[in-house]
């Protein structure tokens, strides 16, 4: 999604759709996560990580690459939906594998490195996507093909660990505790809600409408839009690489609240930047918030998860973030259509500030906050 966002203005021009219609390019990709993530989480716990991960990587790559050939917006949405089916378990399984391999402080550090690696990828993808979009609106979709050799590598080399194998899953069948009590303790509902709100704000407000603000407000090229997005991802990568240090010195609720304050500040800053190059500053602020938020949130949820049903438990977080990615763009699309683009960023800032207050107040008594 980071790679195609800089191409949004070119897509609406080439396919003859409205600005608000591009929100469905995100939602069509994220809706399958709502439908299939819990199912794939259960299958992963029952049959092992590899049997779910590898086919989904291959489907992600094939369907995403096929978007390059789409001749109209409807076909593009169908292919994005198929790509989303392949993507459904990926956000959960990378975290699940880290939970399988690491414990304690090492797990916190690994979550930070994972977020940092994702940040490096998403830092380069917007710039690459912006360059490709200058050749043609459909060229950024070719980047999805990278998932195919990754799937082949996983088939040949991935060791999923003793806790992720089918035999380990079967040995835990009698030990599985009811999932609902686990979800209701230790502040887990608030963490899942925070995950959803993070991606409502990021995908609905920042990623979807900042490209239009840059294009039509400042005449920015797709490359400039990609570089601004890359600044966000790069600052997220740098910040999250220190996640182990942060989590060893500050309470979880304080870190999460601080992250949402960074979001609110960045979105308000966007409205007061005099030129497109200055947008790098709010992009960096938003990225710092992501670098603080994501590894801390994932570590807290993984610590709360029962080992024998970890994939199913963490798939609910993936479903929460997919819900945020899915409903965020249409929500802010309605705000844009009725109130204008400045209202989009103002509303996002208010949402972020409200979440900072909610998190700091409600996680007070949880064990890992």
N, C-alpha and C positions, 0 to 999 in steps of 0.2 A: 504493500500500500504506500510505503514511503517513496518507492520508485515511480509510481504513476501519478502521485499528487501534482508534481510540477507540470504534468501533461494535461491537467484538467482543462485549462483554457483552450488548448489545441483540440481536445476531444469534442468540446461543445461546438467549436467552429467546424470541424470536419464532419461530424455526425448530425449536426443541425438540431441540437437539444439545448435546453435552458440551463443556466448556471446551477439552479437548485437540483436539476436532474442528476448531476454528477454525484450527488450524495448516495445514489443507489449503486454506484460502482463500489462503494465501501460496504453498504448494507447487504448487497447480493453476495459479497464475499464472507461477511460475518454471520449471516443468518444460519448457515449450516452448522456453525459452532454451537448455536443454541440448541439445534436439533440432535446433533450427533456426538457432542463432546462427552456427556455423561455415559453414553453407550460405549464409546471407545475407551473411556476410563475403566469401566467394568470389564471389558474384554481384555484390556492390558493387565489388570490385576489377576484375571482368571487364566489367561493363556500366555502371558509374557509380553514384554515391551516390543520386541522386534517384530512380532507378527502383526502388530498394529502400525508401528512406526514406518516400516519400509514401504508397504503398499501406499500409504498416505503420502509419503514423500514423492513417489513416482506419479501419483494422480495429480498432486499439486503442480509438478513440473510440466506434465503433458497438457493439462487443461489451461494452465497459465500461458504456456507457449502458444497454444491454439488461439488465444485472444488476439494475437498478432494478425490472424487471418479474418477476424470478424469484419463483416461488411456493413453492419448496421448496429444500432445501439441495443436492440433487443437480443441479438445473437451474442453481443459482448456481455450482457448481463447473465445470460444462460451459462456461458463459459466461466464467468466469474463465480457463479454459484457452484459449478462443478469443482473449480479450484478451491473454493471454500470448504467443500466436503473433504478434500485432501488435507487442508490446513487444520481441520477441526481439532485433532488431538495434539498438534505439534506444540502449542503453547503450554499444554499441561505436561506432556511427556518429557520435555527437556528439563523441567523442574523436578519431575518425579525421579528421573535418573540421577540427578544431583542428590536428591533426598536419599536414594538407594545407596549411593556411593559414600556420602559424607555425613558426619554428625558434628554437633556442638559448634565450636568456633570455626572449624574447617568448613562447615556447611554455610555459615554466614559469609565467609570469604569467597566460597565457590559461587554463591548466589550473586555476589558482587561482580566477580569475574564474568559470570554468564551474562549479566546485564551489560557489562562493559563491552563484551564481544558483540552482543546484539547492537549496542550503540555504535560501535565501529562500522558494522554492516549498514545500519540505517543512516550513518553519517555519509558513507560513500554512495549509497543507492540514490538519494535525491539528486546529487550532483550528476551521477551517471545517467539517471533517468531524465534529468533536464537536458543534458547533451543529446541523448537519443531522441527526445521529443522535438528537438530542433531539426532532426532529419525527417521525422514523421510521428504522428500522434501514437501509432501503434508499436513503435520500436521498444519503448520501455518494458512492454510485456515479455519480451524475449529473455529478460533477466531471470524469469521464473524457471527457465530450462536448467539453471544451475542445480535445482533440486534433484534432477535425474542422476547425475554422477554421485551426488551425496547419498541418495538412496542405495545406489550400487555399492558404495563404500560401506554403508551401514550393514548391508547384507554380508559383506565379506569380512568386516573387521570389528563391528561393534560388539563389545562384551557388556551385556546388560546387568551383570552382577547377580549374586546368588539370591537376592531378595526380589529380583525382577523376572526370574525364570518361571515357567509353568509349574515345575515341581514345587518350588517355594510357594507359589500361589495356592496349589492344592493342599500343601501341608498346613496352610493357615486357614483353611475353610472352616474348621470347627472353632477357631479362635476369633472369628470376625465378630466384633461387637456392633450393636445397632448404630447406624451412622448418624441418625438424628440427634441423639444426646451429644455426640462429639461435635456436631455443628453448632449446637446451642451454647457451648461452654467457651470460656477463655476469650470472649469478645469476637469470636469468629464471624457472627452476622455483621458486625460493624466493619470488619476487615473485608468481607465480600462486598459490602455496599461501597466501601472506599475504592475497591478495585473497579467496580462498575462506574463510579463517578469519575475516576481518573481517566477512563477511556471515553466517556461521554464528552469530557472537556477537551481531551487531546484530539480525538478524531472528529467530533462534531464541530468544535470551534477552531482549534489551531490548524490541523492538517487540511481540513476541507476548505476553509474560507480565507486563510492567510494567502494562498496563491492568488485568489481573485483580488484581494486587497492590494497585493503587490502589483498585479498585472494592470488593473484598471485605475488604481490610485496613483501609481508611480511609473507605469509603463515598463515594468520589469520583464526581462526575458525568462524563458523556462530555466536557463542556466542559473540566473540570479536567484530565482525561486528555489531551485535545488540547493544552491549554496547556503541560503538562509536556513532551510530545513536541515542541511548537513551540520550547521553550527549548533542547532539544538541537539542533534544526535551525538555529536562529538563531545559536547559539554556533559551530556548524560553519561557517556562512556568513561570520561575522565573522573567524574564524581563517583560513579558506581564502583570504580576500581578500588576505592577506599571504603567500601561498605563494611568490611570487617572491622575497620578502625572506628567508624561511626557507631556501629551497633555495640561495640565493646565499651563505649563511653556515654552513650545517651539512651534514654528510654525510647521504646518503640513508638509510643504515642506522640512523644515530642518530635521525633523525626518525621512521622507522617504528617503532623500538623504543620511543621515547617515546610514540607514539600508543597502542600496546598497553598501556603502563603506565597511561595515562589511562583506558583501557577498564576495566582491572582495578580501579583505584581507584574508579571510578564504580559498578561493580557491587557492590563491597563496601560502599560508602557507602549504597546503597539499603537495606541491611539494618539500618542504624542511624539512619535518619531518623525523628524522632518524629511527623511529620504529613505530610499529602499536599502541603501548600505547600512543605515542605522538600525535596521530591523534585526541585525545580527545580535544586538544587545538583548532585546526581549527573548530572542530565540535561545540565547545562552542561558538566560534566567530560567526559562521553561525547562531546558535540558538539565540544569542543576536540580530542579525539583524532581524530575524523572529519576535522576541518578540516586537521589536520596530515597525516593518513594518505593520504587519497584523492588530492589533487592531486600529492603527491610520488610515490605509487605509479604513477599514470597517466603522469606525465612520464618516470619511469624506464623504464616499459614502452614508451612511444612512442619514446624515444630508442634503444631496443634493436631496434625494428621495422624491417625492410627496407621502403623506400618503395614498391616495386612490389607488395608484398603486405601493406600495412599493415592493411587492413580485416580480412583473414583472420587476421593475427597478433593484432590487438587483440580480435578476436571470441573468441579463446581466453581472454582475460582476462574478457570478458563471460560466457563459459560458466563460468569458475571462480566468478565471483560469483553467477551463477544457481545453480550447484551448492550454494554456501553458503546461499543463500536457500531452496533447496528442501529440503535435508537438515537445516538448522538447527532449524526448528520441530518436526519429528518427533523429532529427537534430544532436544531439551529437553522435548518433550511426554512422552517416556518417563521422563525424570528427574523431571518434575513428578508423574506418575502414581505413581511408585514411592517417591520420597523427599520430595516436597513442594516448595513454591515457593521456600523459602529455599535449598534445594539447587540450584535452577536458577541463581540469581545467584552462588552460591559456585562452582559448576562453571564458569560463564562467566568469572569472575575468574581462576580457575586456568588456563583455556585461554589467556586474554589474556596473563597473566604468562609462560607457557611460550613463547608466540609472540615476546614481546619478547626472550627469551634466544636463541631459535633464529635470529631475524633478525640480531641483533647478532653472533652467532658465525659464521653461514654466509655473510653478505654481505661479509665482511672483504676479500676479494680481488677483488670485482667492480669494473669500471671506473668506474661512476657511483655507487658507494656510499661 
